[in-house]
């Protein structure tokens, strides 16, 4: 869950200050405002004597338990009802912890703390079991233009729907040049550009009208390839669309354009999985490195981007190897997609996915493997639909018995 919170943190040591700065960039707090100030618990008391308290206050106390209790009592006098408080202290004593919790403190952390501990504490405090389940979001972006990231996104969405038999939505956010309609041989009078143009109306009812059904499990929120839509789309509108579709399907695959804008950065940071598609050459390696270092750091520990090497063996003599990418990025490529131009060409010309055009091909198996890795699911056995011929055979056997 990505939370939208107002948080004030009053730190007293450089170590805690650094941890707060790292927590500020964490994907779980992508929508939150975390304001970091110096001075610790005493500074918080003075500050809220003249200012309103936010949803959450995080304060650090470097004194003993007596000083902490004294300052906490002063903070309670200036806190508004409903404000949550997290204390970071140096006293490692279970009795102190129990006393603080009994006094209404939401959490007590023993210094030194990490960004992960801070984020986990916030998530635990504001977790709401009544909130609707949100689908797993997978954002796909190309390290460079022309690497086939849209092809990967389209085939990934189709493979998830087919392999794990779950409702899946493909969101084509490449508004000026999106190809989802061509790729799936579908048309829609209303596109994602129309939805983003009227953010105040975005809800499930509106998006259900805009979604185009490809099959029993897969729906597409497509782009019309409209150059009149500006690339600097509103973050709040994009977030609202993605938040709604995540409540409508178990998995959401987002096809992002190759451009750098605040809304692209936000989407990559807040996605459950970030997939970078690259070709095995030096320019792609450099741009992968930039994305991994800049965006990957914001996603937090354990949420490293996935690297998919596309169009492998197009230039066998000069291409870089997966090991070259791993040594430079310190992230092993998740998958290398075999380049079979006849298979991809036939699928594109027929408005099909690779798995539809050539089920037994190596690229089809590659995309199925990627779908299972990103969803963490096992492949579901394909449903067998009884054929007319099979029904006639059964009917003939029953007549012979009679």
Residue pairs with C-beta under 8 A, 6 or more apart in sequence:
1 28
1 123
1 127
1 128
1 131
1 134
2 27
2 28
2 29
2 30
2 31
2 270
3 28
3 29
3 31
3 32
3 122
3 123
3 126
4 31
4 32
5 29
5 31
5 32
5 33
5 54
5 55
5 56
5 122
5 126
6 32
6 33
6 54
6 55
6 56
7 29
7 32
7 33
7 34
7 35
7 54
7 55
7 56
7 57
7 58
7 122
8 35
8 37
8 44
8 47
8 53
8 54
8 56
8 57
8 58
9 20
9 34
9 35
9 36
9 37
9 57
9 58
9 59
10 37
10 38
10 39
10 40
10 41
10 43
10 44
10 47
10 57
10 58
10 59
10 60
11 17
11 20
11 36
11 37
11 38
11 40
11 60
11 88
12 38
12 39
12 40
12 41
12 60
12 61
12 62
13 60
13 62
13 111
13 112
15 111
15 112
16 60
16 88
16 111
16 112
16 113
17 36
17 38
19 112
19 113
19 114
19 115
19 117
19 118
20 34
20 36
20 58
20 115
20 118
21 36
22 115
23 29
23 34
23 115
23 118
23 119
24 34
24 36
25 269
25 297
25 298
25 300
26 115
26 119
26 298
26 299
26 300
27 269
27 270
27 271
27 298
27 299
27 300
27 303
28 119
28 122
28 123
28 300
29 119
29 122
30 266
30 269
30 270
31 239
31 270
35 54
37 43
37 47
39 46
40 59
40 60
40 61
40 62
41 59
41 60
41 61
41 68
41 71
41 72
41 75
41 87
42 71
44 57
44 59
44 75
45 71
45 74
45 75
45 78
48 57
48 75
48 78
48 79
49 78
52 80
53 78
53 79
53 80
53 83
54 83
55 82
55 83
55 84
56 83
56 84
56 85
56 86
56 106
56 122
56 125
56 126
57 75
57 79
57 83
57 84
57 85
57 86
58 85
58 86
58 87
58 88
58 118
59 75
59 85
59 86
59 87
59 88
60 87
60 88
60 89
60 111
61 67
61 68
61 71
61 87
61 88
61 89
61 90
62 89
62 90
63 71
63 90
64 90
64 91
65 89
65 91
65 93
65 96
68 87
68 89
68 91
68 96
69 99
72 87
72 100
72 103
72 105
75 85
76 103
76 104
79 85
84 106
84 125
84 126
85 104
85 105
85 106
86 105
86 106
86 107
86 108
86 109
86 118
86 121
86 122
86 125
87 100
87 105
87 107
87 108
87 109
88 108
88 109
88 110
88 111
88 113
89 96
89 108
89 109
89 110
89 111
90 110
90 111
91 110
92 110
96 108
97 108
100 108
101 108
106 121
106 125
107 121
107 124
107 125
109 117
109 118
109 121
115 300
115 301
116 300
116 301
119 300
132 247
133 247
134 243
134 246
134 247
135 167
135 169
135 245
135 246
135 247
135 248
135 249
135 250
135 251
135 252
136 250
136 251
136 252
136 272
136 273
136 375
137 242
137 246
137 251
137 252
137 254
137 270
137 271
137 272
137 273
138 156
138 251
138 252
138 253
138 254
138 271
138 272
138 273
138 275
138 374
139 254
139 256
139 267
139 268
139 271
139 273
139 274
139 275
140 149
140 150
140 152
140 153
140 156
140 253
140 254
140 255
140 256
140 275
140 277
141 149
141 256
141 258
141 264
141 268
141 274
141 275
141 276
141 277
141 291
142 148
142 149
142 150
142 258
142 276
142 277
142 278
143 276
143 277
143 278
143 279
143 284
143 287
143 288
143 291
144 258
144 278
144 279
144 283
144 284
144 287
145 258
147 277
147 278
147 279
147 284
147 310
147 311
148 277
148 279
148 310
148 311
148 337
149 255
149 256
149 258
149 277
149 310
150 172
150 174
150 178
150 179
150 180
150 183
150 255
151 183
151 310
151 344
152 275
152 277
152 308
152 310
152 337
152 367
152 370
153 170
153 253
153 254
153 255
154 170
154 180
154 183
154 184
154 255
154 353
155 353
155 354
155 355
155 363
155 367
156 253
156 275
156 367
156 370
156 371
156 374
157 168
157 169
157 170
157 218
157 220
157 251
157 253
158 214
158 218
158 353
158 355
158 356
158 367
159 353
159 355
159 367
159 368
159 370
159 371
160 166
160 168
160 251
160 253
160 371
160 374
160 375
161 167
161 168
161 215
161 217
161 218
161 251
162 217
162 355
162 368
162 382
163 368
163 371
163 372
163 375
163 377
163 379
163 380
164 251
164 371
164 372
164 375
164 377
164 378
164 379
164 380
165 217
165 380
165 383
166 217
166 249
166 250
166 251
166 375
166 377
167 217
167 219
167 248
167 249
167 250
167 251
168 217
168 218
168 219
168 249
168 250
168 251
168 252
168 253
169 211
169 218
169 219
169 220
169 221
169 245
169 248
169 249
169 251
169 252
169 253
170 180
170 218
170 219
170 220
170 221
170 252
170 253
170 255
171 192
171 221
171 241
171 242
171 245
171 252
171 253
171 254
171 255
172 178
172 179
172 180
172 192
172 220
172 221
172 222
172 223
172 255
173 192
173 223
173 238
173 254
173 255
173 256
173 257
173 267
174 223
174 255
174 256
174 257
175 191
175 192
175 193
175 196
175 223
175 225
175 226
175 229
175 231
175 233
175 257
176 223
176 225
176 226
176 227
176 229
176 231
176 257
177 223
177 225
177 257
178 222
178 223
178 224
178 225
178 255
178 257
179 225
180 186
180 220
180 222
180 223
180 255
181 187
181 188
181 220
181 222
181 223
181 224
181 225
182 348
182 351
183 348
183 351
183 353
184 212
184 214
184 220
184 222
184 351
184 353
185 350
185 351
185 352
186 212
186 214
186 220
186 222
186 351
187 212
188 210
188 212
188 222
188 224
190 209
190 210
191 210
191 221
191 222
191 223
191 224
191 226
192 210
192 221
192 222
192 223
192 241
193 223
193 224
193 226
193 229
194 210
195 202
195 206
195 207
195 210
195 221
195 237
195 241
196 229
196 233
196 234
196 237
196 238
196 241
197 229
199 234
199 236
199 237
199 240
202 237
202 240
202 241
202 244
203 244
204 244
204 247
204 248
207 221
207 241
207 244
207 245
207 248
208 248
210 221
211 219
211 220
211 221
211 248
212 219
212 220
212 221
212 222
213 219
214 220
219 249
221 241
221 245
231 257
231 259
231 261
232 261
232 262
232 263
233 261
233 263
234 263
235 262
235 263
235 266
238 263
238 266
238 267
239 266
239 270
242 252
242 254
242 267
242 270
245 252
246 252
251 375
254 267
254 271
256 264
256 267
256 268
257 264
265 295
268 274
268 291
268 295
268 299
269 295
269 298
269 299
273 306
273 374
274 295
274 296
274 299
274 303
274 305
274 306
275 305
275 306
275 307
275 308
275 334
275 374
276 288
276 291
276 292
276 305
276 306
276 307
276 308
277 308
277 310
278 284
278 285
278 287
278 288
278 307
278 308
278 309
278 310
278 325
279 309
279 310
279 311
279 314
279 319
280 309
280 311
280 312
280 319
280 320
280 321
280 322
280 324
280 325
281 315
281 318
281 319
281 320
282 320
285 320
285 324
285 325
285 328
285 329
288 307
288 325
288 329
289 328
289 329
291 305
292 304
292 305
292 307
292 329
292 331
295 305
296 303
296 304
296 305
296 331
299 305
304 331
305 331
306 334
306 373
306 374
307 325
307 329
307 331
307 332
307 333
307 334
308 333
308 334
308 335
308 336
308 337
308 370
309 322
309 325
309 333
309 335
309 336
309 337
310 337
310 339
311 337
311 339
312 319
312 336
312 337
312 338
312 339
313 319
313 338
313 339
314 339
322 332
322 333
322 336
325 331
325 332
325 333
326 332
326 333
334 370
334 373
335 366
335 369
335 370
335 373
336 366
337 363
337 366
337 367
338 362
338 363
338 366
339 363
340 361
340 362
340 363
343 354
343 357
343 358
343 361
343 363
343 364
344 354
344 363
346 352
346 357
346 358
347 353
347 354
347 356
347 357
347 358
350 357
353 367
354 361
354 363
354 364
354 367
355 364
355 367
355 368
358 364
368 379
372 378
372 379
